[in-house]
């Protein structure tokens, strides 16, 4: 079987002819001269062909036209209705245009003239198969092109909504988007769909947030198409932004319809996706340059909801703030500073998550760019303070960011810059961890018989006790106290085996002034007291 036949999966063949000799001759020619085709079934008439085709599912049928009962054209027409991907080649002794024309009209893809000749049949079958394969390749290419066009359209839809949300989009640009998409937008308005998430420790909630966003987007795409036309934009933190539009809509209808849509979505998300959301709705506007007003109305409306309120329209509020206030995350940057100073790899993830949090704050894009630039320089300053080395940030970073036109583009630029800034952290942390591991081993082996403590080890490492405890457990797979106790007990057992020292002296040598406490620890680890252990050892010897 050649490569193209494998790809197209056209290898199972059925022969339908009322003449046994014709079936035999054709089967022999196919088996000996046509690679990749296998005759899996034969039939004597059209009715039998239909019955067998439903069970053995051939990909290619050679069908005689002139048969008793249901003829080849009639059988082919029925088969193609049930099996639209089936390929049929007719066999005919009548070289008449009318027969061939009828066959082609119903979707038959070629014909062979009887009586069957080996050379002509092989040549004709190969030519027909090549044509079928070419048609299938063209069809696959068409589907791929349509899929790519759909992807471009979805990208343009999302970009259109993001442009409205993130900046004051010029009316000419909005018209270009609308002309490209070809959507009749006589009225347009926004819904903001938000879900609750912990406000503390925002970094650890990123996985849960992405999961919830995916659930809500899937739910919107599943349930909303039956009620309205819409486009989903980029999420803003825990808020999914949806732009709804219509060809004609009165103010009263928009309020009533939007409430109905919102309540239906809330019900379905809670019932099927097991997630509770709140939905804020903005006013509907005819003028495209006012669509952004609708977004801010919807976005802010969520903040004014009462504890057990889940849908709120801007129409129900007296005053809607015009801007989004988002405080610079100084407190979180302080937490990040502590992580960087500890040399913790966790700070790499925290830095990226915090930049994403800022980008998804919903503030005006011009102000947002200032926040992000300030944030990157703050991180750079923290790294400089910690490693005493000025590095990171490409010279064109600021111009790149100022010229960005979408949140996605900003996120990408900032991620690259953070990688440049934090690269030193990754290298230093790896080297530092190796050095600290050696320091810990040396310190423990030198001091384990003395009055050793975790605080003392932390001081030797110049790290916090909490960080030292975590690092110790990562290295030794045990906490500090348990490891030191185990090491002391092993040393005590060696002394019991190799010396005649008294139990009290052994306890003192391995770090215990209280011999009774030492004996309790020894029995806890080995199941017997030091004295019993020494007696057992003496009997064995």
DRENTIKOL-541480 format. One line per field, with one value per residue (C-alpha): x, y, z; residue number from 1. Coordinates in steps of 0.02 Angstrom, whole numbers, m for minus. Layout:
// residues N
east: [X_...]
north: [Y_...]
up: [Z_...]
num: [NUM_...]
***
This chain:
// residues 541
east: [0_72_77_m73_m184_m136_m177_m346_m393_m468_m424_m581_m668_m836_m877_m1061_m1105_m1229_m1098_m981_m849_m841_m824_m685_m590_m601_m551_m399_m344_m360_m265_m123_m100_m174_m74_m172_m343_m422_m586_m683_m856_m953_m1137_m1246_m1372_m1410_m1514_m1379_m1249_m1344_m1363_m1180_m1113_m1199_m1103_m932_m921_m816_m729_m736_m871_m864_m1048_m1124_m1262_m1368_m1427_m1595_m1705_m1622_m1501_m1330_m1383_m1528_m1421_m1281_m1402_m1466_m1290_m1224_m1368_m1322_m1133_m1087_m899_m915_m828_m917_m852_m983_m961_m1056_m1063_m1155_m1042_m1187_m1179_m1350_m1297_m1131_m1212_m1341_m1205_m1101_m1254_m1284_m1101_m1021_m837_m792_m836_m759_m819_m856_m788_m648_m475_m324_m219_m362_m441_m279_m242_m420_m432_m267_m320_m488_m406_m281_m424_m521_m366_m336_m516_m500_m337_m421_m567_m450_m356_m521_m570_m400_m417_m591_m524_m382_m505_m614_m461_m422_m603_m603_m440_m511_m669_m568_m453_m604_m674_m503_m477_m642_m598_m417_m413_m519_m530_m549_m715_m627_m535_m694_m781_m639_m661_m849_m831_m705_m814_m972_m1080_m1231_m1204_m1347_m1338_m1199_m1173_m1062_m1084_m949_m960_m861_m829_m771_m592_m483_m417_m268_m119_m166_m19_m82_m251_m190_m225_m400_m432_m383_m494_m643_m617_m616_m777_m866_m806_m860_m1030_m1053_m1009_m1130_m1283_m1279_m1286_m1469_m1515_m1404_m1251_m1093_m904_m792_m643_m488_m525_m484_m428_m579_m696_m746_m789_m929_m988_m1168_m1240_m1400_m1473_m1612_m1653_m1750_m1691_m1832_m1797_m1612_m1645_m1771_m1674_m1505_m1580_m1654_m1490_m1390_m1506_m1505_m1314_m1301_m1423_m1333_m1159_m1214_m1312_m1191_m1020_m1042_m981_m1070_m1050_m1113_m1154_m1146_m1232_m1196_m1312_m1339_m1271_m1292_m1132_m980_m869_m985_m965_m821_m939_m1047_m896_m852_m1034_m1042_m871_m912_m1089_m1020_m940_m1109_m1200_m1271_m1212_m1353_m1374_m1313_m1373_m1368_m1397_m1314_m1489_m1526_m1381_m1385_m1199_m1069_m884_m793_m625_m555_m446_m314_m188_m7_31_167_123_140_303_369_324_414_566_579_569_706_818_796_848_684_639_458_492_509_329_265_341_258_90_92_129_m19_m127_m81_m114_m286_m337_m457_m380_m358_m220_m118_m111_m85_74_143_105_190_345_359_336_476_595_549_591_754_796_758_874_1010_994_1006_1144_1234_1232_1138_1061_902_781_816_849_694_580_490_459_397_275_213_179_85_m100_m172_m158_m98_43_88_91_210_329_330_356_511_580_548_641_789_784_759_881_1018_905_890_1079_1123_992_1061_1241_1184_1084_1236_1343_1210_1192_1378_1372_1227_1316_1476_1385_1280_1428_1533_1403_1276_1354_1342_1195_1146_991_899_924_1112_1112_1006_1132_1274_1181_1129_950_788_743_588_684_822_694_617_787_843_688_713_891_873_689_663_641_792_756_715_871_988_907_927_1109_1144_1059_1162_1320_1265_1237_1414_1484_1386_1460_1640_1671_1642_1586_1444_1272_1282_1450_1384_1232_1346_1460_1316_1244_1128_1159_1004_1042_861_800_934_874_694_746_854_712_592_708_771_634_751_852_1040_1073_967_1052_1225_1171_1104_1265_1367_1267_1295_1481]
north: [0_170_315_409_256_229_408_401_229_173_m12_m115_m163_m243_m311_m312_m405_m541_m631_m743_m740_m550_m549_m679_m587_m419_m494_m577_m418_m318_m444_m465_m292_m159_m132_m81_m144_m297_m375_m405_m445_m489_m472_m532_m390_m217_m273_m391_m255_m135_m266_m318_m141_m95_m232_m241_m53_m54_106_65_m29_m91_m92_m169_m61_m197_m320_m404_m319_m163_m103_m27_155_133_32_161_303_218_172_350_416_300_301_473_439_284_281_189_140_71_m76_m62_m145_5_145_266_443_433_294_374_546_478_389_548_649_541_545_392_431_330_185_28_m48_m233_m357_m338_m320_m333_m192_m71_m114_m92_73_135_82_166_326_327_294_435_552_502_529_698_750_694_790_943_920_901_1057_1150_1096_1146_1316_1338_1289_1415_1549_1508_1528_1697_1752_1698_1790_1947_1935_1924_2064_2173_2154_2177_2338_2405_2355_2406_2573_2706_2624_2749_2737_2705_2556_2487_2503_2406_2265_2263_2265_2122_2017_2062_2063_2180_2273_2397_2383_2318_2296_2203_2070_2037_1864_1848_1706_1715_1670_1693_1869_1817_1728_1763_1663_1494_1520_1532_1350_1358_1522_1450_1298_1409_1522_1370_1304_1471_1499_1322_1354_1519_1439_1297_1389_1567_1537_1487_1656_1791_1835_1866_1875_1825_1936_1908_1875_2009_1918_1820_1906_1842_1984_1954_2074_2047_2126_2126_2196_2287_2307_2433_2490_2396_2237_2246_2257_2115_2005_2030_1983_1826_1777_1811_1709_1565_1564_1571_1427_1318_1353_1310_1155_1081_1159_1170_1349_1502_1668_1847_1944_2133_2207_2373_2483_2447_2579_2609_2712_2596_2722_2704_2515_2544_2637_2482_2378_2492_2493_2303_2285_2404_2340_2179_2281_2353_2188_2139_1975_1868_1963_1878_1987_2177_2295_2466_2537_2493_2599_2787_2820_2720_2764_2804_2727_2571_2600_2468_2501_2467_2296_2358_2231_2085_2154_2155_1969_1940_2034_1915_1764_1834_1872_1691_1633_1538_1473_1506_1691_1656_1593_1728_1867_1802_1776_1951_2030_1936_1997_2177_2154_2081_2220_2301_2475_2591_2524_2685_2680_2492_2515_2633_2505_2365_2467_2518_2337_2272_2405_2362_2179_2230_2335_2189_2076_2209_2227_2038_1991_2160_2146_2259_2152_2115_2227_2251_2430_2433_2360_2523_2566_2389_2401_2575_2520_2362_2360_2216_2136_1973_2066_2156_1992_1916_2064_2068_1879_1890_2036_1947_1794_1906_1988_1827_1720_1765_1703_1531_1515_1585_1477_1318_1361_1424_1265_1157_1261_1259_1071_1048_1172_1076_908_978_1069_917_795_916_966_824_762_936_1046_1073_1168_1219_1402_1374_1291_1434_1559_1464_1471_1653_1601_1604_1454_1423_1417_1311_1186_1167_1149_1021_915_922_858_727_679_702_848_916_841_666_662_717_592_450_493_499_331_248_318_253_79_80_130_m10_m133_m74_m6_m49_127_143_189_360_395_341_454_601_565_566_728_686_742_648_462_412_520_441_266_308_373_218_99_198_176_m3_m80_m123_m26_4_m119_m255_m223_m246_m409_m478_m430_m521_m682_m682_m660]
up: [0_m46_75_4_12_194_233_148_218_51_42_76_m87_m131_m304_m357_m518_m563_m670_m565_m702_m700_m510_m520_m656_m568_m399_m478_m565_m404_m297_m421_m494_m378_m218_m65_m116_m36_m91_69_m2_m159_m204_m349_m352_m287_m138_m75_m101_12_150_146_135_299_391_307_268_109_54_m133_m230_m409_m458_m615_m690_m770_m635_m599_m470_m401_m536_m505_m520_m396_m273_m285_m250_m92_m33_m55_50_194_168_99_106_m3_m173_m317_m488_m608_m726_m889_m1057_m1125_m1180_m1182_m1117_m1034_m915_m871_m852_m730_m631_m615_m564_m410_m356_m439_m471_m627_m741_m818_m982_m995_m1044_m918_m996_m879_m951_m975_m807_m708_m793_m769_m587_m544_m633_m543_m375_m404_m449_m293_m187_m267_m234_m52_m33_m105_14_162_107_94_270_336_252_327_498_481_426_577_689_611_634_817_844_761_866_1027_972_929_1106_1185_1088_1156_1335_1340_1251_1169_999_856_767_600_674_750_583_501_627_601_411_418_532_436_593_597_761_776_965_1076_1262_1386_1519_1647_1725_1886_2008_2188_2233_2388_2402_2507_2432_2252_2185_2242_2159_1978_1935_2011_1921_1751_1783_1829_1678_1564_1643_1621_1442_1395_1476_1383_1217_1253_1318_1252_1063_1075_1149_1073_970_1069_1070_1217_1255_1361_1546_1672_1828_1889_1766_1593_1473_1347_1212_1153_995_893_732_823_1005_1108_1279_1367_1269_1310_1496_1496_1375_1460_1630_1554_1471_1629_1740_1617_1610_1800_1817_1690_1758_1934_1881_1754_1785_1976_1984_2052_1961_1967_1810_1786_1633_1546_1444_1259_1140_955_936_928_1019_1171_1182_1303_1420_1425_1476_1622_1676_1676_1759_1901_1926_2002_2142_2192_2209_2377_2458_2386_2223_2065_1919_1913_1766_1760_1734_1916_1981_2003_1979_1885_1913_1752_1791_1870_2023_2056_2195_2154_2235_2353_2489_2368_2302_2481_2495_2331_2397_2545_2429_2315_2465_2522_2350_2336_2163_2213_2183_1995_1986_2103_1997_1838_1924_1998_1828_1757_1900_1860_1673_1709_1830_1707_1718_1569_1457_1463_1654_1648_1545_1678_1815_1720_1680_1863_1917_1805_1867_2047_2016_1936_2089_2206_2106_2109_2298_2322_2199_2183_1994_1872_1737_1641_1544_1360_1308_1197_1332_1371_1188_1154_1298_1255_1076_1127_1083_1184_1355_1276_1189_1351_1448_1321_1326_1516_1530_1420_1522_1687_1621_1580_1752_1852_1753_1878_2018_1938_1914_2086_2172_2094_2145_2314_2351_2312_2430_2565_2551_2581_2726_2806_2791_2865_3006_3055_3053_3155_3286_3300_3464_3538_3588_3405_3352_3195_3240_3249_3078_3007_3075_2993_2827_2852_2816_2913_3023_2919_2755_2834_2900_2727_2642_2773_2745_2556_2574_2713_2687_2875_2993_3087_3259_3193_3085_3226_3347_3221_3190_3378_3407_3269_3348_3519_3447_3376_3545_3630_3504_3511_3687_3870_3913_4037_3970_4050_3967_3797_3819_3857_3709_3584_3652_3798_3977_4038_4021_4059_3914_3805_3851_3809_3637_3608_3650_3541_3391_3418_3527_3672_3801_3780_3921_3841_3674_3751_3834_3670_3585_3720_3699_3510_3533]
num: [1_2_3_4_5_6_7_8_9_10_11_12_13_14_15_16_17_18_19_20_21_22_23_24_25_26_27_28_29_30_31_32_33_34_35_36_37_38_39_40_41_42_43_44_45_46_47_48_49_50_51_52_53_54_55_56_57_58_59_60_61_62_63_64_65_66_67_68_69_70_71_72_73_74_75_76_77_78_79_80_81_82_83_84_85_86_87_88_89_90_91_92_93_94_95_96_97_98_99_100_101_102_103_104_105_106_107_108_109_110_111_112_113_114_115_116_117_118_119_120_121_122_123_124_125_126_127_128_129_130_131_132_133_134_135_136_137_138_139_140_141_142_143_144_145_146_147_148_149_150_151_152_153_154_155_156_157_158_159_160_161_162_163_164_165_166_167_168_169_170_171_172_173_174_175_176_177_178_179_180_181_182_183_184_185_186_187_188_189_190_191_192_193_194_195_196_197_198_199_200_201_202_203_204_205_206_207_208_209_210_211_212_213_214_215_216_217_218_219_220_221_222_223_224_225_226_227_228_229_230_231_232_233_234_235_236_237_238_239_240_241_242_243_244_245_246_247_248_249_250_251_252_253_254_255_256_257_258_259_260_261_262_263_264_265_266_267_268_269_270_271_272_273_274_275_276_277_278_279_280_281_282_283_284_285_286_287_288_289_290_291_292_293_294_295_296_297_298_299_300_301_302_303_304_305_306_307_308_309_310_311_312_313_314_315_316_317_318_319_320_321_322_323_324_325_326_327_328_329_330_331_332_333_334_335_336_337_338_339_340_341_342_343_344_345_346_347_348_349_350_351_352_353_354_355_356_357_358_359_360_361_362_363_364_365_366_367_368_369_370_371_372_373_374_375_376_377_378_379_380_381_382_383_384_385_386_387_388_389_390_391_392_393_394_395_396_397_398_399_400_401_402_403_404_405_406_407_408_409_410_411_412_413_414_415_416_417_418_419_420_421_422_423_424_425_426_427_428_429_430_431_432_433_434_435_436_437_438_439_440_441_442_443_444_445_446_447_448_449_450_451_452_453_454_455_456_457_458_459_460_461_462_463_464_465_466_467_468_469_470_471_472_473_474_475_476_477_478_479_480_481_482_483_484_485_486_487_488_489_490_491_492_493_494_495_496_497_498_499_500_501_502_503_504_505_506_507_508_509_510_511_512_513_514_515_516_517_518_519_520_521_522_523_524_525_526_527_528_529_530_531_532_533_534_535_536_537_538_539_540_541]
***
